[in-house]
Amino acid sequence: MKNAVNETNTPETPALVKTIGKTTYIVNVHFSETARETVADKLKRLISTDSELREG
């Protein structure tokens, strides 16, 4: 499984690897160069929207 991570990822595309039981999950991270909001702004917006939906 390590070969798959090494072949598909470069230093510019980090991956999160998590093994649960006998299954290994590989999540590649991609960043948009044209994004108009920061990750922090996006998380705040998502949390705010989610909490409003749960209250309503």
Secondary structure, 3 states (H helix, E strand, C coil): CHHHHHHHCCCCCCEEEEEECCEEEEEECCCCCCCCCCHHHHHHHHHHHHHHHHHC
